[in-house]
Amino acid sequence: MKKMTCKELDGVCDTEITGETPEEMGENAANHAMSVNDEAHQAKMKEMGEMQKDPEVVKKWMDDFRAKFDSLPDA
């Protein structure tokens, strides 16, 4: 299990997000953002949605995220 904060995942708060894999952590981060339902999280989700329209940007973000995830110690 690894953990990062919402901010470390390009989010807006200090809530800890955990996951066994990068995909699980990403899913947990998305679930967190949807459950908080405040203006800051909604704006970030909209920004991430816009980013997903460009496959090159998505690939770079995912590569960077996987590298960060892989460098984390097990919690």
C-alpha positions as CSV (number, residue, x, y, z in Angstrom):
1,M,0.0,0.0,0.0
2,K,1.3,3.4,-0.9
3,K,-0.1,6.8,-0.1
4,M,0.0,10.4,-1.4
5,T,-2.0,13.4,-0.6
6,C,-4.6,14.8,-2.9
7,K,-2.2,17.8,-3.6
8,E,0.6,15.4,-4.5
9,L,-1.8,13.9,-7.1
10,D,-2.3,17.4,-8.5
11,G,-5.4,17.9,-6.4
12,V,-6.3,20.6,-3.9
13,C,-6.3,19.3,-0.4
14,D,-4.2,17.3,2.1
15,T,-6.4,14.2,2.3
16,E,-4.4,11.0,2.1
17,I,-5.1,8.8,-0.9
18,T,-3.9,5.2,-0.8
19,G,-3.5,2.4,-3.3
20,E,-1.7,-0.9,-4.1
21,T,-1.2,0.1,-7.7
22,P,-1.1,3.4,-9.6
23,E,-4.5,2.5,-11.1
24,E,-6.1,1.9,-7.7
25,M,-4.7,5.1,-6.3
26,G,-6.0,7.0,-9.3
27,E,-9.4,5.5,-8.9
28,N,-9.4,6.3,-5.2
29,A,-8.3,9.9,-5.9
30,A,-11.2,10.3,-8.4
31,N,-13.6,8.9,-5.9
32,H,-12.3,11.3,-3.3
33,A,-12.7,14.3,-5.6
34,M,-16.2,13.3,-6.5
35,S,-17.2,12.7,-2.9
36,V,-16.0,16.0,-1.5
37,N,-18.1,18.0,-4.1
38,D,-16.6,21.4,-3.3
39,E,-15.8,24.1,-5.8
40,A,-12.0,23.6,-5.7
41,H,-12.3,19.8,-6.3
42,Q,-14.9,20.3,-9.0
43,A,-12.6,22.9,-10.8
44,K,-9.7,20.5,-10.7
45,M,-11.8,17.6,-12.0
46,K,-12.9,19.9,-14.9
47,E,-9.3,20.7,-15.6
48,M,-8.3,17.0,-15.6
49,G,-11.2,16.3,-17.9
50,E,-9.9,18.9,-20.4
51,M,-6.4,17.4,-20.1
52,Q,-7.8,14.0,-21.1
53,K,-8.7,15.4,-24.5
54,D,-5.0,15.4,-25.5
55,P,-3.5,11.9,-25.5
56,E,0.1,13.2,-25.4
57,V,-0.7,15.2,-22.2
58,V,-2.4,12.2,-20.6
59,K,0.6,10.0,-21.5
60,K,3.1,12.4,-19.9
61,W,0.9,12.8,-16.8
62,M,0.5,9.1,-16.4
63,D,4.3,8.5,-16.9
64,D,5.1,11.1,-14.3
65,F,2.5,9.7,-11.9
66,R,3.7,6.1,-12.3
67,A,7.3,7.3,-11.6
68,K,6.2,9.1,-8.5
69,F,4.1,6.1,-7.4
70,D,7.0,3.7,-7.9
71,S,9.4,5.9,-5.9
72,L,7.1,5.9,-2.8
73,P,7.9,3.7,0.1
74,D,5.3,1.1,1.1
75,A,3.0,2.5,3.9
